[in-house]
Structures are given as C-alpha cells and as structure tokens.
Amino acid sequence: MLQTVVFGGLEFSPLVIYFPIAFLLAALTRFILHRLNWYDRIWRVAWFEVSLFVCYLAFTVYVLNGR
C-alpha cells in the first residue's frame, strides 16, 4: 500500500517522490540514446518518451513500494 510522505507537517502523495526518480531515469536514458546515436532510429519520439517515463514510473513504484 502506498503511504503518505510527511514533510513539515504536511502530507504528500508518495508520487511526489516517485515522479522525480522516474524523470531522472528517463532523462538519463535519453542522454545515453543521444550519445550512442540511436535516437534517430526512433519513429515517434514523443510517444517513446512518454511511454519510457510511464514504464520507469511503474518500475519505481514497484521497487520502492515492495517493503
């Protein structure tokens, strides 16, 4: 079960933690794809980036929630 994150007396959704982690993983993957010159082979770049972020977000929730 997802637990709330308490910061300064305020309760936040755990997605406040998961979103930046997923974004950093997606940005790192984009950087690596650019460096390897594989980014030009992607047909629909916007769809790829959104799906990559969603996959990383699901992975982050699965890994960090498996306490």
N, C-alpha and C positions, 0 to 999 in steps of 0.2 A: 504494500500500500504506500502511496506517495505521502510523505509527511511534509508539513509546512516548515518553512525556514523562518526563524525568528531573528530579526535584526533591529536592534534599537527599540524593542518593544512592539514592533510591527510584524505582522505575519505576512509572508510572501509565499507564492506558489513555488514549488520546487523547480518549475520550469525556468525560474529566474537564474538558477544555477546551470541547468541543462542547456539552455539556448546558447550562451556564450561558448561553452565547450564544443557543442556541435558546430557552431560558426567557425571556431578556430580550426577544427579538423577539416572542414570543407575548404577553408582558405588555404590551409597547408596542402591539401590535395590539388587545388587549383594551381598553386605555385609550382608544385612538382610536375604537373602536367605541362605547364608552360615551359619549364626548364628542359623537359625531355622532348619538346616539340610535338607532343601528342594531342595538344589542344585543338589543332587544326583538323583533326580527324573526327571530331565530334560534330554530328549533324545538326542537332538543335541544342545550342549551348545553354540557353535559358532553362529549358526543361531539364537538362542534365544537372545544372547547378541546383535547381530546386529539389530534384529527386535525391541528389547527393546529400543535401542538407537534411532532408527528411530521414534518409537512411541513417545518417550519423546521429540525428536526434533520437531515433528509436534505439540505436545501439547504446547511446549514452544513458538513456532511461533504463534500459535492460541491465546494463553493467552496474550503474550506481544504485539501482533500486534492489539489487539482489542481496541485500544484507542478511 
